[in-house]
Amino acid sequence: MFPYNPRGGQEEFMEFISKNIGDSAVCLNASTGFGKTPAILATLLPWVKKHKIIWAVRTGNETDRPIEELKIINEKLNKEFFGLSYRGKKDMCFLAQDIKMEGEMDYQDVSFLCNNRRKSCEYYYGLNSLDVEDFIDGPKLYSEILGLCRRKSVCPYFAQRELLPFVDVVSLSYNYIIHEGMSWSIRRLVPFDSSFLVVDEAHNLQSACGNLNSDRISLGTLTYALREIQNFDSLEARRVENFINRLRDELSKVLKEAPGKEMEFNPKEFLNALVRKIGLKMDTLTDILGAMNAYGVKVRRSQLDEGKNPRSSLFHLSNFWFSVLENLDIKGVAFIASKERDNLVLEMWDMRASEILRDKWKSFYGCVFCSGTLNPVNAFADTVGLEKYSGKSFHSPFDKNNIIACVTKGLTTKGEELSRKMAENYVEAIESFFEVVDANVAVFTSSYRIQNDLLNAGLKERVESKNRVFFVEREGMSGDASREVLDGFKDAAYREKHGVLCAPCTGRFAEGADFPGKELEGIFLVGIPFDRMSIKTKLYLKYYESLYGKNKGTYYAYVVPALRRASQSLGRALRSKEDRGIFVLGDERYSENRFLQLLPDYVRENLQIIETKNLGNNLKKNLKIIRKN
């Protein structure tokens, strides 16, 4: 069923899945360029008559990839498998596109629009004339489903749901698997218990799980909620208004009395004190929150009628506190108060992953987890709740003759602050790097703080003085601005003045962007991207240490995630077997075995440890060898 000539471990990869999928979850570590997608499909497709394939990806934008490979399998092997790239309402609502509301709508906004306008939606009624045969003549990408539905004036979201019973493969976002409120909509049409689940880029599961079950509000949320409730004239509205005012007063005291920028917040003590002062009972509090929620729904409907995004601070505020009440005594759910300028932000943060995910995997007939940064597999399995698994790492396909990798002695970001002298040393080393590498290069920093230290030490000026174009990812940069920076940097690869991109390992470009071929050939890592030792990080460490013990807990919660970020950043330069990669690991700690063993094989096996002052000459010498090859 494999549509290509197998190469570099792909047969072993497929055999490993076949051998273990019936007895345990399968965990596969293989780099980008290995060919994981067609190999997994080829292994599982022979079973699709009994066991459909659900392919889960990190974001909706990635859903097309397995369907593209399914098309190739059909074409090359004369097969008739059907599959589709499944998207949420935000991407699939023609009505939302047609009415062009003020501001960008998120998933919840579009869902609210759909639920409230469905009865009068021409596209929804177009489903009455839907002919499934028009769609199932071959695998369908997201754009193809949209195009067909637009021509037929049919709702693409509900059309794809009509197609689900016919699929052999469906590719969708993680959210449809790990979010209980969303998974039921798939499960009743594609039964999980008889399906294979493939989780791509599975190293993201921990953060994806936490993001789904977390929320935050601020004093600003309360201010906007007050403005909304003042538009209603009833005794109940005045009761809600009074509660919000008292809540704001008490939270303002927290802001004034907070000893630092952030602290652990005890919502149970806070709420008990609040209801005593107001003279309420906890049961009455839930009644007030229920009324607040109902007024929030009215605000959303009114916004919709006015052609505005159906958002409400009353609705958000009530849902936040309902979630708080539900999670007051749950181990692994933390509450944090932080100062942001003159504002107080309250965050409910769900640190649980293994506890939430463990039962999810048991719902499926078989599971495959894959990524280029899944190592160490045992750490991954523990943190996502796999009780029985078979894991294996496969060697990367890249030509070692196209790779240069070195660690610089004398450079490190270790410590709470980066000294001015060290920042200047980094800038000098980066200059010697991009002066030698006549191509697009990236400087991936361990954090925005370190990035700012380099900018303050003159990195931008140094780059531009050497006839290079400087690009930077700023904290809080909008999506449009990010795309402009990314497009400009990629374009510079084909111009006389090549680009130097400066971005954090935790940002959009270091993991979410692709740079094929000449678009990125050299990477300089500045430091190891450990999480800042904030209250949040300390709570995370404390929680993981309670689950796994001090040493393993620290390793799982602090060390492994940092080296995965570093590895993801390094992987930006190598997207195919033919790509060239020049890697400078700008922190002497990378040479320590506890960190080195967590880096990709193409770095470990080519690594040299050099003095920073010799970086330029060393790169020149090795680049001559690469060019000869």
C-alpha positions as CSV (number, residue, x, y, z in Angstrom):
1,M,0.0,0.0,0.0
2,F,3.1,2.3,0.2
3,P,3.1,4.5,-3.0
4,Y,6.9,5.1,-3.1
5,N,10.0,3.1,-3.2
6,P,10.8,2.6,0.5
7,R,14.0,4.2,1.8
8,G,15.9,4.8,5.0
9,G,14.0,2.8,7.6
10,Q,10.5,3.2,6.2
11,E,10.0,-0.6,5.9
12,E,11.1,-1.1,9.5
13,F,8.8,1.8,10.5
14,M,5.8,0.1,8.9
15,E,6.6,-3.3,10.3
16,F,6.9,-1.8,13.8
17,I,3.4,-0.4,13.5
18,S,1.9,-3.6,12.1
19,K,3.5,-5.7,14.8
20,N,2.4,-3.6,17.8
21,I,-0.8,-1.8,16.9
22,G,-3.0,-4.7,18.0
23,D,-1.5,-5.0,21.5
24,S,-0.6,-1.4,22.5
25,A,-0.3,2.2,21.6
26,V,2.5,2.9,19.2
27,C,4.9,5.8,19.7
28,L,7.2,6.8,16.8
29,N,9.9,9.3,16.8
30,A,11.0,10.2,13.3
31,S,12.1,13.6,11.9
32,T,10.5,15.7,9.3
33,G,11.4,14.3,5.9
34,F,11.2,10.7,7.0
35,G,7.9,10.1,5.3
36,K,5.8,9.3,8.4
37,T,2.5,10.3,6.9
38,P,2.4,7.9,3.8
39,A,4.0,5.1,5.9
40,I,1.4,5.2,8.6
41,L,-1.4,5.4,6.1
42,A,0.0,2.5,4.1
43,T,0.2,0.4,7.2
44,L,-3.4,1.1,8.5
45,L,-5.4,1.4,5.2
46,P,-5.6,-2.4,4.7
47,W,-7.9,-2.5,7.8
48,V,-10.2,0.4,6.9
49,K,-13.2,-1.7,6.0
50,K,-13.5,-2.5,9.7
51,H,-11.4,0.3,11.3
52,K,-11.6,3.9,10.0
53,I,-8.6,6.2,10.4
54,I,-9.0,9.4,12.5
55,W,-5.9,11.6,11.9
56,A,-5.5,14.3,14.6
57,V,-3.3,17.4,14.0
58,R,-2.4,20.4,16.0
59,T,-4.3,23.0,14.0
60,G,-6.9,23.1,11.3
61,N,-4.3,24.4,8.8
62,E,-2.5,21.0,9.0
63,T,-5.5,18.8,8.2
64,D,-4.8,18.6,4.4
65,R,-1.5,16.8,4.6
66,P,-2.8,13.2,5.2
67,I,-5.5,13.7,2.6
68,E,-3.0,14.8,0.0
69,E,-1.1,11.5,0.6
70,L,-4.3,9.5,0.4
71,K,-4.9,11.1,-3.1
72,I,-1.4,9.9,-4.1
73,I,-2.1,6.4,-2.8
74,N,-5.3,6.2,-4.8
75,E,-3.6,7.5,-8.0
76,K,-0.5,5.4,-7.9
77,L,-2.0,2.2,-6.7
78,N,-5.4,2.5,-8.4
79,K,-7.4,2.6,-5.1
80,E,-10.7,4.2,-4.2
81,F,-10.2,5.3,-0.6
82,F,-12.3,8.3,0.5
83,G,-11.2,10.8,3.0
84,L,-11.7,14.4,3.9
85,S,-10.0,17.3,5.7
86,Y,-12.5,18.2,8.5
87,R,-12.7,21.8,9.8
88,G,-14.7,23.7,12.4
89,K,-17.4,26.2,11.9
90,K,-15.0,29.1,12.0
91,D,-13.5,28.0,8.7
92,M,-16.6,26.5,7.2
93,C,-19.4,29.1,7.7
94,F,-20.4,30.9,4.5
95,L,-23.0,32.9,6.4
96,A,-20.2,34.4,8.6
97,Q,-18.2,35.2,5.5
98,D,-21.2,36.8,3.8
99,I,-22.3,39.2,6.6
100,K,-18.8,40.5,7.2
101,M,-19.1,41.4,10.9
102,E,-16.9,44.0,12.6
103,G,-13.7,42.3,13.8
104,E,-12.5,38.8,13.4
105,M,-14.8,36.0,14.7
106,D,-13.5,33.1,16.7
107,Y,-14.9,29.6,16.9
108,Q,-17.4,30.5,19.7
109,D,-18.6,33.5,17.8
110,V,-19.3,31.6,14.7
111,S,-21.0,28.7,16.7
112,F,-23.3,31.3,18.3
113,L,-24.1,32.8,14.9
114,C,-24.9,29.3,13.5
115,N,-27.1,28.3,16.4
116,N,-29.1,31.6,16.3
117,R,-29.4,32.0,12.5
118,R,-29.6,28.4,11.3
119,K,-33.4,28.5,10.7
120,S,-33.1,31.3,8.2
121,C,-29.7,30.3,6.7
122,E,-30.0,29.6,2.9
123,Y,-26.9,27.4,3.1
124,Y,-28.3,25.2,5.8
125,Y,-31.5,24.7,3.9
126,G,-29.4,23.9,0.8
127,L,-28.6,20.6,2.6
128,N,-32.0,19.3,1.6
129,S,-30.7,19.0,-2.0
130,L,-27.3,17.6,-1.1
131,D,-26.2,14.6,-3.1
132,V,-23.5,12.8,-1.3
133,E,-22.4,11.1,-4.6
134,D,-21.1,14.5,-5.8
135,F,-18.5,14.5,-3.0
136,I,-17.3,10.9,-2.5
137,D,-15.7,10.4,-5.9
138,G,-12.3,10.9,-4.3
139,P,-10.5,12.3,-1.2
140,K,-11.4,15.9,-0.5
141,L,-9.2,18.7,0.8
142,Y,-10.6,21.6,2.8
143,S,-10.5,23.9,-0.2
144,E,-12.2,21.4,-2.4
145,I,-15.1,20.9,0.0
146,L,-15.5,24.7,0.3
147,G,-15.5,25.1,-3.5
148,L,-18.1,22.4,-4.1
149,C,-20.4,23.7,-1.4
150,R,-20.1,27.3,-2.6
151,R,-21.1,26.3,-6.2
152,K,-24.1,24.4,-4.8
153,S,-25.0,27.0,-2.1
154,V,-24.7,24.3,0.6
155,C,-23.3,24.7,4.2
156,P,-19.8,23.1,4.1
157,Y,-19.8,22.4,7.8
158,F,-22.9,20.3,7.8
159,A,-22.1,18.9,4.4
160,Q,-18.8,17.4,5.7
161,R,-20.8,15.9,8.6
162,E,-23.1,14.2,6.1
163,L,-19.9,12.7,4.5
164,L,-18.3,11.4,7.7
165,P,-20.1,8.0,7.6
166,F,-18.5,7.3,4.2
167,V,-14.9,8.2,5.1
168,D,-12.0,5.8,5.3
169,V,-9.8,8.6,6.6
170,V,-10.8,11.9,8.3
171,S,-8.2,14.5,9.3
172,L,-9.1,16.9,12.1
173,S,-7.9,19.1,14.9
174,Y,-6.8,17.6,18.3
175,N,-9.7,19.4,19.9
176,Y,-12.2,16.9,18.4
177,I,-10.4,14.2,20.3
178,I,-9.5,15.7,23.7
179,H,-12.3,18.2,24.2
180,E,-15.4,16.3,25.5
181,G,-17.8,18.9,24.3
182,M,-16.5,18.6,20.7
183,S,-15.6,14.9,20.5
184,W,-19.2,13.6,20.7
185,S,-20.0,15.3,17.4
186,I,-17.4,13.1,15.6
187,R,-17.8,10.0,17.8
188,R,-21.5,9.4,16.9
189,L,-20.7,9.5,13.1
190,V,-17.2,7.8,13.2
191,P,-17.3,5.4,16.2
192,F,-14.1,5.7,18.2
193,D,-14.1,2.2,19.5
194,S,-13.7,0.7,16.0
195,S,-11.3,3.4,14.7
196,F,-7.5,3.9,14.6
197,L,-6.4,7.2,16.0
198,V,-3.2,8.8,14.6
199,V,-1.9,11.8,16.6
200,D,0.5,13.8,14.5
201,E,3.1,16.2,16.1
202,A,2.1,14.5,19.3
203,H,4.6,16.3,21.4
204,N,2.1,19.2,21.5
205,L,-0.5,17.2,23.4
206,Q,0.4,18.5,26.9
207,S,0.1,22.1,26.0
208,A,-3.0,21.5,23.8
209,C,-4.8,19.8,26.7
210,G,-3.9,22.6,29.2
211,N,-5.0,25.3,26.8
212,L,-8.4,23.8,26.3
213,N,-9.2,23.6,30.0
214,S,-7.8,27.0,31.1
215,D,-9.3,30.5,31.1
216,R,-8.5,34.0,32.3
217,I,-10.3,37.3,33.2
218,S,-9.1,40.7,34.2
219,L,-10.4,43.8,36.0
220,G,-11.1,45.0,32.5
221,T,-13.5,42.1,32.0
222,L,-15.5,43.3,35.0
223,T,-15.5,46.9,33.7
224,Y,-17.0,45.8,30.4
225,A,-19.4,43.5,32.2
226,L,-20.7,46.4,34.3
227,R,-21.3,48.5,31.1
228,E,-23.3,45.6,29.7
229,I,-25.5,44.9,32.7
230,Q,-26.3,48.6,33.1
231,N,-28.3,48.4,29.8
232,F,-30.9,46.2,31.5
233,D,-33.6,47.6,33.8
234,S,-34.7,45.0,36.3
235,L,-34.2,44.2,40.0
236,E,-32.3,41.1,39.0
237,A,-30.0,43.1,36.8
238,R,-29.3,45.5,39.7
239,R,-28.5,42.5,41.9
240,V,-26.0,41.2,39.3
241,E,-24.5,44.8,38.9
242,N,-24.1,45.0,42.7
243,F,-22.3,41.7,42.8
244,I,-19.9,42.7,40.0
245,N,-19.1,46.0,41.8
246,R,-18.3,44.2,45.0
247,L,-16.2,41.6,43.1
248,R,-14.3,44.4,41.4
249,D,-13.7,46.2,44.7
250,E,-12.3,43.0,46.3
251,L,-10.1,42.2,43.3
252,S,-8.8,45.8,43.3
253,K,-7.6,45.2,46.8
254,V,-5.8,42.1,45.7
255,L,-4.1,44.2,43.0
256,K,-3.0,46.8,45.6
257,E,-1.8,44.3,48.2
258,A,-0.1,41.8,45.9
259,P,3.6,41.5,47.0
260,G,5.0,41.0,43.5
261,K,4.0,40.8,39.8
262,E,2.3,37.4,40.3
263,M,1.1,35.1,43.1
264,E,-0.9,32.0,43.7
265,F,-4.5,32.9,44.2
266,N,-6.9,31.0,46.5
267,P,-10.4,31.4,45.0
268,K,-12.0,29.4,47.8
269,E,-10.9,31.8,50.5
270,F,-11.6,34.8,48.3
271,L,-15.2,33.7,47.4
272,N,-16.0,32.7,51.0
273,A,-14.9,36.1,52.2
274,L,-16.8,37.9,49.4
275,V,-20.1,36.2,50.1
276,R,-19.8,36.8,53.8
277,K,-19.2,40.5,53.2
278,I,-22.2,40.7,50.8
279,G,-24.4,38.5,53.0
280,L,-24.9,35.7,50.5
281,K,-24.7,32.0,50.6
282,M,-22.7,29.9,48.0
283,D,-26.0,28.6,46.6
284,T,-27.1,32.2,46.0
285,L,-23.8,32.9,44.3
286,T,-24.5,30.3,41.6
287,D,-28.0,31.8,41.1
288,I,-26.3,35.2,40.5
289,L,-23.8,33.7,38.1
290,G,-26.7,32.0,36.2
291,A,-28.5,35.3,35.9
292,M,-25.3,36.9,34.7
293,N,-24.9,34.2,32.1
294,A,-28.5,34.7,30.8
295,Y,-27.9,38.5,30.5
296,G,-24.7,37.7,28.6
297,V,-26.6,35.6,26.1
298,K,-29.0,38.5,25.6
299,V,-26.0,40.8,24.9
300,R,-24.6,38.4,22.4
301,R,-27.9,38.2,20.5
302,S,-28.1,42.0,20.5
303,Q,-24.6,42.2,19.2
304,L,-25.5,39.8,16.4
305,D,-28.5,41.8,15.4
306,E,-26.3,44.9,15.1
307,G,-23.8,43.2,12.9
308,K,-21.2,42.9,15.5
309,N,-19.2,40.0,16.9
310,P,-21.5,38.2,19.4
311,R,-19.2,38.6,22.4
312,S,-20.1,39.4,26.0
313,S,-18.0,40.1,29.1
314,L,-21.0,39.1,31.2
315,F,-21.1,35.7,29.5
316,H,-17.3,35.2,29.8
317,L,-17.2,36.4,33.4
318,S,-20.0,34.0,34.5
319,N,-18.4,31.0,32.7
320,F,-15.1,31.7,34.3
321,W,-16.5,31.7,37.8
322,F,-18.6,28.6,37.1
323,S,-15.4,26.9,36.0
324,V,-13.6,28.1,39.1
325,L,-16.4,26.6,41.3
326,E,-16.2,23.3,39.5
327,N,-12.4,23.1,40.0
328,L,-11.9,24.4,43.5
329,D,-10.6,21.2,45.0
330,I,-9.1,19.6,41.9
331,K,-5.5,18.6,42.2
332,G,-3.6,19.9,39.2
333,V,-5.7,23.0,38.6
334,A,-3.9,26.2,39.7
335,F,-5.2,29.7,40.1
336,I,-2.8,32.6,39.6
337,A,-3.2,36.4,40.0
338,S,-0.8,38.6,38.1
339,K,-0.3,42.3,37.6
340,E,-0.2,43.6,34.0
341,R,0.5,47.3,34.3
342,D,-2.5,48.7,36.3
343,N,-4.6,45.7,35.6
344,L,-5.1,42.4,37.6
345,V,-5.4,39.2,35.7
346,L,-6.9,36.0,37.2
347,E,-6.0,32.8,35.5
348,M,-7.4,29.3,36.0
349,W,-4.7,27.0,34.6
350,D,-5.2,23.2,34.2
351,M,-1.9,21.5,34.5
352,R,-3.3,18.0,34.1
353,A,-2.5,16.0,31.0
354,S,-2.1,12.4,31.8
355,E,-5.2,12.4,34.1
356,I,-7.4,13.9,31.4
357,L,-6.0,12.1,28.4
358,R,-5.6,8.6,29.8
359,D,-9.2,7.5,29.3
360,K,-9.4,9.2,25.9
361,W,-6.9,6.7,24.3
362,K,-8.9,3.8,25.7
363,S,-11.8,4.8,23.5
364,F,-10.1,3.8,20.3
365,Y,-9.4,0.5,18.7
366,G,-5.7,1.5,18.3
367,C,-3.5,4.6,18.6
368,V,-0.4,5.8,16.9
369,F,1.5,8.8,18.2
370,C,4.2,10.4,16.0
371,S,6.5,13.4,16.0
372,G,10.1,14.4,15.2
373,T,10.6,15.4,18.8
374,L,8.9,12.6,20.8
375,N,12.0,11.5,22.5
376,P,12.4,10.4,25.2
377,V,9.4,8.2,24.5
378,N,9.0,7.0,28.0
379,A,8.6,10.6,29.2
380,F,6.1,11.3,26.5
381,A,4.1,8.2,27.3
382,D,4.0,9.0,31.0
383,T,2.9,12.6,30.5
384,V,0.0,11.8,28.2
385,G,-1.3,8.9,30.2
386,L,-0.3,5.9,28.1
387,E,-0.4,2.8,30.2
388,K,0.7,0.3,27.6
389,Y,2.8,1.3,24.6
390,S,5.6,0.3,22.2
391,G,8.0,3.0,21.2
392,K,10.8,3.4,18.8
393,S,13.0,6.1,17.3
394,F,14.1,6.1,13.7
395,H,17.2,7.7,12.3
396,S,16.7,10.9,10.4
397,P,17.1,10.8,6.6
398,F,19.4,13.8,6.2
399,D,22.8,13.6,4.6
400,K,25.4,14.2,7.3
401,N,27.7,15.7,4.7
402,N,25.2,18.6,4.4
403,I,25.2,19.3,8.1
404,I,27.5,21.4,10.3
405,A,26.7,21.5,14.1
406,C,28.8,23.0,16.9
407,V,28.5,24.1,20.5
408,T,30.2,27.3,21.5
409,K,32.3,27.3,24.7
410,G,32.1,30.5,26.7
411,L,28.6,31.5,25.8
412,T,25.6,30.9,28.1
413,T,22.3,32.5,29.1
414,K,22.4,30.7,32.5
415,G,21.2,32.8,35.4
416,E,18.3,35.2,36.0
417,E,19.8,38.1,34.0
418,L,22.0,38.2,30.9
419,S,24.9,40.6,31.5
420,R,25.7,43.4,29.0
421,K,29.1,41.8,28.3
422,M,27.6,38.4,27.6
423,A,24.9,40.0,25.3
424,E,27.7,41.7,23.4
425,N,29.7,38.4,23.1
426,Y,26.6,36.8,21.6
427,V,26.2,39.6,19.1
428,E,29.8,39.2,18.0
429,A,29.4,35.4,17.7
430,I,26.2,35.8,15.7
431,E,27.9,38.3,13.4
432,S,30.7,35.8,12.7
433,F,28.0,33.2,12.0
434,F,26.0,35.2,9.4
435,E,29.1,36.7,7.8
436,V,30.3,33.2,6.8
437,V,26.9,31.6,6.0
438,D,25.9,33.3,2.7
439,A,22.2,32.4,3.0
440,N,19.1,33.1,5.0
441,V,19.8,32.4,8.7
442,A,17.7,32.5,11.9
443,V,18.7,33.5,15.4
444,F,16.3,31.7,17.8
445,T,16.5,33.0,21.3
446,S,15.5,31.2,24.5
447,S,13.0,33.9,25.3
448,Y,11.7,37.3,24.4
449,R,13.8,38.7,27.4
450,I,17.0,37.3,25.9
451,Q,16.0,38.6,22.4
452,N,15.5,42.1,23.8
453,D,19.0,41.9,25.5
454,L,20.5,41.1,22.1
455,L,18.6,44.0,20.4
456,N,19.7,46.4,23.1
457,A,23.3,45.2,22.5
458,G,23.1,46.3,18.9
459,L,22.2,43.1,17.0
460,K,19.9,44.8,14.5
461,E,22.5,47.5,13.7
462,R,25.2,44.9,13.3
463,V,23.2,42.9,10.9
464,E,22.2,45.9,8.7
465,S,25.8,47.1,8.7
466,K,26.8,43.9,6.9
467,N,24.4,44.4,4.1
468,R,21.8,42.0,5.4
469,V,18.0,42.5,5.9
470,F,16.9,42.1,9.6
471,F,13.6,40.6,10.5
472,V,12.2,40.2,14.0
473,E,9.2,38.5,15.7
474,R,7.9,40.9,18.3
475,E,6.0,39.9,21.4
476,G,2.2,40.3,20.8
477,M,2.7,40.6,17.0
478,S,-0.6,40.3,15.1
479,G,-1.2,37.5,12.6
480,D,-1.0,39.8,9.7
481,A,2.2,41.4,10.9
482,S,3.7,38.0,11.4
483,R,2.8,36.9,7.9
484,E,4.4,40.0,6.5
485,V,7.7,39.3,8.4
486,L,7.7,35.7,7.4
487,D,7.0,36.4,3.7
488,G,9.7,39.1,3.6
489,F,12.3,36.8,5.2
490,K,11.5,33.9,2.8
491,D,11.7,36.3,-0.2
492,A,15.1,37.5,1.0
493,A,16.5,34.0,0.4
494,Y,16.3,34.7,-3.4
495,R,17.7,38.2,-3.3
496,E,21.2,39.6,-3.2
497,K,20.7,40.8,0.4
498,H,19.8,37.7,2.4
499,G,17.8,37.8,5.6
500,V,18.5,37.4,9.3
501,L,15.5,36.4,11.3
502,C,15.5,37.0,15.1
503,A,12.7,35.1,16.9
504,P,12.2,33.3,20.2
505,C,12.0,29.5,20.4
506,T,8.6,29.9,22.0
507,G,7.2,32.0,19.2
508,R,5.3,31.3,16.0
509,F,8.2,30.9,13.6
510,A,10.4,28.5,15.6
511,E,7.8,25.7,15.5
512,G,4.9,26.6,13.3
513,A,6.7,27.8,10.1
514,D,8.1,25.8,7.2
515,F,11.3,27.0,5.4
516,P,12.0,24.6,2.6
517,G,15.2,24.7,0.5
518,K,17.1,28.0,0.5
519,E,14.5,29.8,2.7
520,L,16.5,28.9,5.8
521,E,20.0,27.3,5.9
522,G,21.6,28.4,9.2
523,I,20.3,28.5,12.8
524,F,22.0,30.0,15.8
525,L,20.3,29.0,19.1
526,V,20.9,31.6,21.9
527,G,20.5,29.7,25.2
528,I,18.3,26.8,26.2
529,P,14.6,27.7,26.1
530,F,13.7,26.8,29.7
531,D,10.5,28.2,31.1
532,R,11.1,31.4,33.2
533,M,11.1,30.4,36.9
534,S,7.7,32.2,37.5
535,I,5.0,31.3,40.0
536,K,3.4,29.4,37.1
537,T,6.5,27.4,36.4
538,K,7.0,26.7,40.1
539,L,3.5,25.4,40.5
540,Y,3.9,23.2,37.4
541,L,7.1,21.7,38.8
542,K,5.5,21.2,42.2
543,Y,2.6,19.4,40.6
544,Y,4.8,17.1,38.4
545,E,7.0,16.3,41.4
546,S,3.9,15.2,43.3
547,L,3.1,12.8,40.4
548,Y,6.5,11.5,39.5
549,G,8.9,12.4,42.3
550,K,11.4,15.3,42.4
551,N,14.0,14.2,39.8
552,K,11.6,12.7,37.3
553,G,9.0,15.5,37.8
554,T,11.6,18.2,37.1
555,Y,12.9,16.3,34.1
556,Y,9.3,15.9,32.6
557,A,8.1,19.4,33.4
558,Y,11.2,21.5,32.9
559,V,14.1,19.8,31.1
560,V,12.3,17.8,28.4
561,P,10.0,20.6,27.2
562,A,12.9,23.0,26.9
563,L,15.0,20.6,24.7
564,R,11.9,19.8,22.6
565,R,11.6,23.5,21.9
566,A,15.3,23.7,21.0
567,S,14.9,20.6,18.7
568,Q,11.8,22.0,17.0
569,S,13.7,25.2,16.3
570,L,16.6,23.3,14.8
571,G,14.3,21.4,12.6
572,R,13.1,24.5,10.8
573,A,16.2,24.3,8.5
574,L,15.8,20.7,7.4
575,R,12.6,19.8,5.6
576,S,13.9,17.4,3.0
577,K,16.8,15.0,2.5
578,E,18.6,17.4,0.2
579,D,18.5,20.4,2.6
580,R,21.7,21.9,4.0
581,G,21.8,22.9,7.7
582,I,24.4,24.9,9.6
583,F,23.7,24.8,13.4
584,V,25.3,26.8,16.1
585,L,24.2,25.9,19.6
586,G,25.1,29.0,21.4
587,D,25.2,27.8,25.0
588,E,28.0,25.7,26.4
589,R,25.4,23.7,28.4
590,Y,24.3,21.9,25.2
591,S,27.5,19.9,25.4
592,E,26.3,18.3,28.7
593,N,25.1,14.8,28.2
594,R,21.8,15.3,30.0
595,F,20.9,17.9,27.4
596,L,22.8,16.6,24.4
597,Q,21.0,13.2,24.5
598,L,17.7,15.0,23.9
599,L,18.8,16.7,20.7
600,P,18.1,15.4,17.2
601,D,20.5,12.7,15.9
602,Y,21.6,14.9,13.0
603,V,23.0,17.4,15.6
604,R,24.4,14.8,18.0
605,E,26.3,12.8,15.4
606,N,27.8,15.9,13.7
607,L,28.6,18.0,16.8
608,Q,31.8,19.8,17.4
609,I,32.7,21.7,20.6
610,I,34.6,24.9,19.8
611,E,35.8,28.1,21.4
612,T,33.6,31.0,20.5
613,K,36.5,33.0,19.1
614,N,37.1,30.3,16.5
615,L,33.5,30.0,15.3
616,G,34.0,31.9,12.1
617,N,37.1,30.0,11.0
618,N,35.6,26.7,11.9
619,L,32.4,27.4,9.9
620,K,34.5,28.5,6.9
621,K,36.5,25.3,6.9
622,N,33.5,23.1,7.2
623,L,31.5,24.9,4.6
624,K,34.3,24.3,2.1
625,I,33.9,20.5,2.8
626,I,30.1,20.8,2.3
627,R,30.6,22.5,-1.0
628,K,33.0,19.8,-2.2
629,N,30.4,17.2,-1.4
